[in-house]
Amino acid sequence: MAIGGIDVGTSGCKVVIFNLKGEILAQAYREYPFVVPQPGWLEINPELIWKAVVEALKEAVASLREPLEAIGVTSHGESLVPLSKEGKALTNVICNFDTRSHHYVEFWKEKLGNWPIYQITGMPLHGMYSANKILWLKDNAPRVFEEAWKFVCVEDYVLFRLTGEGPFIDYSMAGRTMMFDVRRKEWSPEILKLIGIDKSRLSEPVPSGKVVGRLSKSVAEEIGLDRSPLVVSGGHDQPCGVLGCAASKAGEAMYGIGTSECVALNLGKNPPFDEAMMRNSFCCYPHVVEGHYLTLAYIASGGSLLRWFRDEFGQEEKQIAQKEGKDVYQVLIERIPARPSSLLILPHFAGSGTPYLDEHSRGAILGLTLGSSRFEILRAILESLSFEMRLNVELLEQFGMAVSDFRATGGGARSAVWLQMKADILRKPVFTLETGEAVALGTAILAGLGSGLFKSCEEGAANMVRIKEKIVPCPEDVYEKRYRIYQKIYGQLKGINWELSTLEHF
C-alpha cells in the first residue's frame, strides 16, 4: 500500500511516494522558471506547473511496485491564479513574493485597521497576501477581475486539475490569503466586502486530510495508472512539514533550513491572538492537524546567503568538491574555525523576515580586521542566522508560547556542525529525521488520513516519522555575549539601511 505527497514549490514540483512505515518508494522532481515582467513582479506560467506535476507523477508512478491508494497536495502560500468558467488560468500565477500589491497595506489600515484584521485573519498586515493580489487585478486588470470565475491558490489549482472537482482549499492555505476567518473556519464577509467579491468566487474551504475526489480518468491514463487513487486536501507547505516532523504537540517546531530559514511552531488548540504577536509580525493560522494552530518565524535569507558566499568566495572549494565527489557546502563548512567567530553578520541580504518584515533592511558584516579570513566570515554567517532565529524564538516565548525543541529539515539539516551550532545558540535540543522530505511526508500522512488508513494525524506520524538523532546544547553558553551584541545591530543600522535602499532606486 502506497500514499504520496505532491509538493508544489515556487521553483519546482516534487512527488514523493511512501509506504505506511514512512519509507520512500519512489520520488521525482521537475523545475519550472520564474517570469519577471518588470522589477518586483514574480510570476510562474501555470501550465508549466501543471506539466511539472504530471511529469513528476508519471516518473514516480513508473517505478512504483505497490498500489497507490491516495495522494495529497501541498504548496507554497499566498500565490494567486484567476480561473475562467472553463477552468483555465487567465493570467500567470502571481507569486507569493511578488511586490506589486504592497501599497494596499495602506488601504487596509484606512478601511479596517491592523488589529481588527489580525483578529479575523491571524495575519499581520503585509502586501504579499492573496487579498492584495485580487485588489491589484481589480484596479489594474479589470477585465481579468470581472472574467474570473474563481480566485485560487496553487494548492486548490492543482487539486482542481487533478480531479475536475471543486475547487477546494484547505483551512491552512485559506489562512494564508488574509481573507479567511481563522477561528470560524470560513471566508470573512467583512474582508470580502471590502475587496468587492463574493465567497462564491473563492474555493470551498475544507479541513486538511479530506477526500476531494479521485484522480480523473484522463490524468490517470496520462501518468500510467489503470486505477484512480483518492485525491486528498493537504495544506500550506509549512504546516505539512510540521506534521511530517511529528511535531504534533504544542511547543514542538519544525526548523526548515533551506533557501530561507523558517521555524513553524505548533501552538496547540488555544493560540493567543494578541497585539504583541501582531506588532512583531507573527501570524496565527490553522494547522493541518485538526483544531491546532501554527505560527511562523522566518529569515528571508538562510541557504541563499550560503549560496552567495559559495559563488563569491568558494571557487576553490567548488573545484575540490567536484574532484572529490563531495557536496561543496560540506567542503566549505569543514574549513571553518573551531571557535566562535569574532565577527557578526546581519543576515538581511534579502531584507528581513520576522519580527521586523523590513524589506529595506540590508546585510552587514561587523568586526572586520586585516586578520579576518573568509572562513571566519562563513562561520559568522552560520552563527548569525541562528542568532536571528533565537531573537524570534525568545519573542515567541515572551508571548507565552514555549518552544520545547526543533525538528530539523532541509539541506542544512545534513550538516552536523551547523546543527550543533544551532543547538548551542538556541539552547534547545535539535532532532534530525530519517527522511529529509518532511513536507511531502506530512502531506502523505494527510492522504493516509483521508483514505482511512490512519484514524488521526498522530497515528499517521507515529507510523511514518522516524527520529534519527538528538543534538543537545553544550553545557556552557559560549555565545551569550555575542548574542547580546547581535541584538543591537538591526536597531543601530535601520536608519542607514533605509537611506541605502532609497539610493538604490536611482
Residue pairs with C-beta under 8 A, 6 or more apart in sequence:
1 19
1 20
1 66
1 67
1 69
1 453
2 17
2 18
2 19
2 25
2 64
2 66
2 67
2 68
2 69
3 17
3 18
3 20
3 68
3 69
3 70
3 71
3 72
3 444
3 445
3 447
3 448
3 451
3 453
4 15
4 16
4 17
4 18
4 60
4 68
4 70
4 71
4 72
4 440
4 443
4 444
4 447
5 15
5 16
5 18
5 71
5 72
5 73
5 74
5 234
5 240
5 437
5 439
5 440
5 441
5 442
5 443
5 444
5 446
5 447
6 13
6 14
6 15
6 53
6 56
6 57
6 71
6 72
6 73
6 74
6 158
6 234
6 440
6 443
7 13
7 14
7 15
7 16
7 74
7 75
7 237
7 240
7 437
7 439
7 440
7 443
8 49
8 53
8 73
8 74
8 75
8 76
8 154
8 155
8 158
9 75
9 76
9 237
10 34
10 44
10 76
10 79
10 95
10 96
10 97
11 31
11 32
11 34
12 29
12 30
12 31
12 32
12 52
13 29
13 30
13 32
13 49
13 52
13 53
13 56
14 27
14 28
14 29
14 56
14 437
14 440
15 26
15 27
15 28
15 29
15 53
15 56
15 57
15 59
15 60
15 440
16 24
16 26
16 27
16 60
16 437
16 440
16 441
16 444
17 24
17 25
17 26
17 27
17 60
17 61
17 64
17 68
17 71
17 444
18 24
18 25
18 441
18 444
18 464
19 25
19 66
20 448
20 453
20 463
20 464
21 463
21 464
22 434
22 435
22 441
22 463
22 464
22 465
22 466
24 435
24 437
25 63
25 64
25 65
25 66
26 60
26 61
26 62
26 63
26 64
27 60
27 437
27 440
28 55
28 56
28 57
28 58
28 59
28 60
29 56
30 51
30 52
30 53
30 55
30 56
31 52
32 44
32 45
32 48
32 49
32 51
32 52
33 44
33 48
34 42
34 43
34 44
34 95
35 42
35 43
35 44
35 45
35 92
36 42
36 43
37 43
40 98
40 99
40 100
41 98
41 99
41 100
42 94
42 95
42 97
42 98
42 99
43 91
43 92
43 93
43 94
43 95
43 98
44 79
44 92
44 93
44 95
45 92
45 93
46 81
46 89
46 92
46 93
46 157
47 89
49 93
49 154
49 157
49 158
50 158
50 161
53 158
53 161
53 162
54 219
54 222
54 223
57 223
58 222
58 223
58 224
61 68
61 223
61 224
61 225
62 224
67 227
68 225
68 229
69 229
69 230
69 447
69 448
69 451
69 453
70 211
70 229
70 230
70 231
70 232
70 447
70 448
70 450
70 451
70 453
71 215
71 229
71 230
71 231
71 232
71 444
71 447
72 209
72 231
72 232
72 233
72 234
72 443
72 444
72 446
72 447
72 450
73 155
73 158
73 159
73 162
73 231
73 232
73 233
73 234
73 443
74 155
74 234
74 235
74 236
74 237
74 240
74 439
74 440
74 442
74 443
75 153
75 154
75 155
75 158
75 173
75 234
75 236
75 237
76 96
76 154
76 236
76 237
77 96
77 153
77 173
77 176
77 236
77 237
77 238
78 95
78 96
78 128
78 129
78 130
78 133
78 153
78 176
78 177
79 93
79 94
79 95
79 96
79 130
79 153
79 154
80 93
80 94
80 130
80 133
80 134
80 151
80 152
80 153
81 89
81 91
81 93
81 94
81 151
81 152
81 153
81 154
81 157
82 89
82 90
82 91
82 137
82 144
82 145
82 147
82 148
82 150
82 151
82 152
83 89
83 90
83 148
83 149
83 150
83 151
83 152
83 157
83 160
83 167
84 90
84 147
84 148
84 149
85 149
87 149
87 160
87 161
87 164
89 157
90 144
90 147
90 148
91 137
91 141
91 144
93 154
93 157
94 100
94 133
94 136
96 128
97 128
98 128
98 133
99 127
99 128
99 359
100 133
100 136
101 127
101 128
101 132
101 133
101 135
101 136
102 126
102 127
102 128
102 132
102 359
103 127
104 127
104 131
104 132
104 135
104 136
105 125
105 126
105 127
105 132
107 135
108 114
108 117
108 125
108 194
109 125
111 194
112 190
112 191
112 194
114 124
114 125
114 278
115 275
115 278
117 123
117 125
117 178
117 191
118 124
118 125
118 273
118 275
118 277
118 278
119 273
120 181
120 182
120 188
120 190
120 191
121 175
121 178
121 179
121 180
121 181
121 182
121 188
121 191
121 285
122 175
122 182
122 273
122 283
122 284
122 285
122 293
123 129
123 175
123 176
123 178
123 283
123 285
124 277
124 278
124 281
124 282
124 283
124 357
126 281
126 357
129 176
129 177
129 178
129 179
130 151
130 153
130 176
130 177
130 178
130 179
131 177
131 178
131 179
131 191
131 195
132 178
134 145
134 151
134 195
134 197
135 195
137 144
137 145
137 148
138 145
138 195
138 196
148 201
149 201
150 167
150 201
150 202
150 203
151 197
151 201
151 202
152 160
152 167
152 169
152 202
152 203
153 169
153 173
153 176
153 177
153 203
155 169
155 170
155 173
155 233
155 234
155 235
155 236
156 166
156 167
156 168
156 169
156 173
156 203
157 167
159 165
159 166
159 167
159 168
159 212
159 213
159 231
159 233
160 166
160 167
160 168
160 203
161 219
162 213
162 215
162 216
162 219
162 231
163 212
163 213
163 214
163 215
163 216
163 231
164 213
164 216
165 212
165 213
166 203
166 204
166 212
166 213
167 203
167 204
168 203
168 204
168 205
168 206
168 210
168 212
168 233
169 202
169 203
169 204
169 205
169 206
169 233
170 205
170 206
170 207
170 208
170 210
170 233
170 234
170 235
170 236
170 288
171 180
171 182
171 185
171 205
171 206
171 207
171 208
171 235
171 286
172 208
172 235
172 236
172 239
172 285
172 286
172 287
172 288
172 294
173 235
173 236
174 180
174 187
174 203
174 205
174 286
175 182
175 236
175 283
175 285
175 286
176 236
176 285
178 191
179 187
179 188
179 191
179 192
179 195
179 202
180 186
180 187
180 188
180 205
180 285
181 187
181 188
182 284
182 285
182 286
182 293
183 273
185 205
185 286
186 199
186 205
187 199
187 202
187 205
189 199
192 198
192 199
192 202
206 212
206 233
207 233
207 290
208 233
208 234
208 235
208 239
208 288
208 289
208 290
208 446
209 232
209 233
209 288
209 290
209 446
209 447
209 449
209 450
209 457
210 232
210 233
210 450
211 230
211 231
211 232
211 450
211 451
212 231
212 232
212 233
213 230
213 231
214 228
214 229
214 230
214 231
215 225
215 228
215 229
215 230
215 231
216 228
217 228
220 226
220 227
220 228
230 447
230 450
230 451
232 446
232 447
232 449
232 450
232 451
233 446
233 450
234 240
234 288
234 442
234 443
234 446
234 447
235 288
235 442
235 443
235 446
236 285
236 288
237 439
238 254
238 256
238 262
238 264
238 294
238 296
239 264
239 286
239 287
239 288
239 289
239 294
239 442
240 288
240 438
240 439
240 440
240 442
240 443
240 446
241 254
241 256
241 264
241 409
241 438
241 439
241 442
242 252
242 253
242 254
242 264
242 266
242 287
242 288
242 289
242 294
242 442
243 287
243 288
243 289
243 441
243 442
243 445
243 446
243 457
243 460
243 461
244 254
244 409
244 437
244 438
244 439
244 440
244 441
244 442
244 443
244 444
244 445
244 461
244 465
245 252
245 254
245 407
245 409
245 431
245 433
245 438
245 442
245 465
246 252
246 407
246 461
246 462
246 465
246 467
247 253
247 254
247 264
247 266
247 407
248 266
248 289
248 292
248 457
248 458
248 461
249 266
249 268
249 404
250 266
250 267
250 268
250 269
250 292
251 265
251 266
251 268
251 401
251 402
251 403
251 404
252 265
252 266
252 404
252 405
252 407
253 263
253 264
253 265
253 266
253 403
253 405
253 406
253 407
254 262
254 263
254 264
254 406
254 407
254 409
254 438
255 261
255 262
255 263
255 389
255 406
255 407
255 408
255 409
255 413
255 422
255 430
256 262
256 263
256 264
256 409
256 410
256 438
257 302
257 303
257 408
257 409
257 410
257 411
257 412
257 413
257 418
258 302
258 303
258 409
258 410
258 411
258 412
259 302
259 303
259 304
260 298
260 299
260 300
260 301
260 302
260 303
260 304
260 350
260 353
261 298
261 299
261 301
261 302
261 303
261 385
261 388
261 389
261 412
262 296
262 297
262 298
262 299
263 296
263 297
263 298
263 389
263 392
263 393
263 403
263 406
264 294
264 295
264 296
265 294
265 295
265 296
265 297
265 396
265 401
265 403
266 287
266 289
266 292
266 294
267 284
267 287
267 292
267 293
267 294
267 295
267 401
268 292
268 293
269 291
269 292
269 293
271 284
271 293
271 295
272 284
272 399
272 400
272 401
273 284
274 399
276 398
276 399
277 284
277 295
277 399
280 354
280 355
280 395
280 399
281 354
281 355
281 356
281 357
282 295
282 296
282 297
282 354
282 355
282 395
282 396
282 399
283 295
283 296
284 293
284 294
284 295
285 293
285 294
285 295
286 292
286 293
286 294
287 293
287 294
288 442
288 446
288 457
289 457
289 458
290 457
295 396
295 401
296 354
297 353
297 354
297 355
297 389
297 392
297 393
297 396
298 353
298 354
299 347
299 352
299 353
299 385
299 388
299 389
300 348
300 350
300 351
300 352
300 353
301 347
301 348
301 349
301 350
301 363
301 385
302 347
302 385
302 412
303 410
303 411
303 412
304 349
304 350
305 347
305 349
305 363
305 381
305 385
306 329
306 332
306 381
308 349
309 332
309 374
309 377
309 378
309 381
310 317
310 318
310 328
310 329
310 332
313 374
313 377
313 378
314 328
314 332
317 328
317 331
317 332
317 335
318 328
320 326
320 331
321 327
321 328
321 330
321 331
324 331
327 414
329 411
329 415
330 414
330 415
332 375
332 378
333 378
333 382
333 415
333 417
333 418
334 417
335 375
335 378
336 375
336 376
336 378
336 379
336 382
336 417
337 373
337 375
337 376
337 379
340 379
340 383
340 478
340 479
340 482
341 376
341 377
341 379
341 380
341 383
342 367
342 372
342 376
343 365
343 366
343 367
343 368
343 372
343 376
343 377
343 380
344 365
344 366
344 367
344 380
344 383
344 384
344 387
344 482
344 485
344 486
344 489
345 363
345 364
345 365
345 366
345 377
345 380
345 381
345 383
345 384
346 361
346 362
346 363
346 364
346 366
346 384
346 489
346 490
346 493
347 363
347 381
347 384
347 385
347 388
348 358
348 361
348 362
348 363
348 364
348 490
348 497
349 362
349 363
351 358
351 359
351 360
351 361
351 362
352 358
352 359
352 361
352 490
354 392
355 391
355 392
355 395
356 490
358 494
359 501
360 497
360 498
360 501
361 490
361 493
361 494
361 497
362 493
362 497
362 500
362 501
364 489
364 493
364 497
365 377
365 380
366 489
382 418
382 421
383 421
383 425
383 479
383 482
384 486
386 421
386 422
386 425
386 426
387 425
387 479
387 482
387 483
387 486
388 486
389 422
389 426
390 425
390 426
390 427
390 483
391 486
391 487
393 403
393 426
393 428
396 403
397 403
403 428
404 428
405 428
405 429
405 430
405 431
406 422
406 426
406 428
406 429
406 430
406 431
407 430
407 431
407 433
407 438
407 467
408 419
408 422
408 430
408 431
408 432
408 433
409 433
409 436
409 438
409 439
410 436
411 436
412 418
412 419
413 419
413 432
413 433
413 436
414 436
416 471
419 430
419 432
419 471
420 471
420 474
422 430
423 429
423 430
423 471
423 472
423 473
423 474
424 473
424 474
424 477
424 478
424 479
425 479
425 483
426 473
427 473
427 477
428 473
429 470
429 471
429 472
429 473
430 470
430 471
431 467
431 468
431 469
431 470
431 471
432 467
432 468
432 469
432 471
433 465
433 466
433 467
433 468
434 465
434 466
434 467
434 468
435 441
435 466
441 464
441 465
444 464
445 454
445 457
445 460
445 461
445 464
446 457
446 460
448 454
448 460
448 464
449 455
449 456
449 457
449 460
453 460
454 460
454 463
